[in-house]
């Protein structure tokens, strides 16, 4: 990005994880929701978002408000900093902080984990600490393996400098580009199409679930059902992305000839998708047996 363009950072995390304190540390200020400052000669804009575990809102309301924060970072953030407290990493946190669930798969290349309360390491190596927690390790993988540690109680500018160095690598790796509203709109299209596909296959999934219920009991059934649901979700996501992109390319044809060709291509594609769906779903179900 250009020298005059601010570095835009969007903070995401659980309530109480230290997002606001992190924003304050980065900018050297006492309070941060949306604020900018010149840090080491560069213009930096930090946007704090609602806590993912805000009990005054439903999960959907929290996600909707977080998505709206993209507008505050217009034309879009250079990095999503997912703020997590060092310590016990719960299942709830592991599920909540998966940023791709909010902003889509394209957000992965713009994401980085930031651990707060670095003093809790008590001299331990952060890499060893992470390796000893499979859930934490899995979470970091969703952030492209990128992470940094902050001690918000320390007014040490070096930890901010090191953070900027890592963010600069992310920006460079993305060709100087930032996450955009268009990416978020694409994600909405994918999710809508995925929901349509899942709805179409719901009856089939229910039948398979009943078969599993008759075959397994207790924990074995729950594991088998979880695997089945995961396969359906992954398949629907894969198919949704393919549908949206292909039909989008078809719809870009111009003129009357293009419209006729578009109609034929869509009809052929829908027929092809239906055939593939039946084959792939049957294959998934056989794998579960």
Secondary structure, DSSP 8 states (H G I E B T S, - for coil): --TTS-EEEEEEE-TTSSHHHHHHHHHT-S--SEEEEEETTEEEEEEE---TT-TTS-HHHHHHHHHHHHHHTTT--SEEEEEEESS---HHHHHHT-THHHH-GGGGGGEEEEEE-GGGGTT--HHHHHHT-HHHHHHHHHTTT-EEE--TT---HHHHHHHHHHHHHHHHHTTT----HHHHHHHHHHHHHHHHHHHHTHHHHHHHHHHHHHH--HHHHHHHHHHHHHHHHHHHHHHHHHHHHHHHHHHT--HHHHHHHHHHHHHHHHHHHHHHHHHHHHHHHHHH-
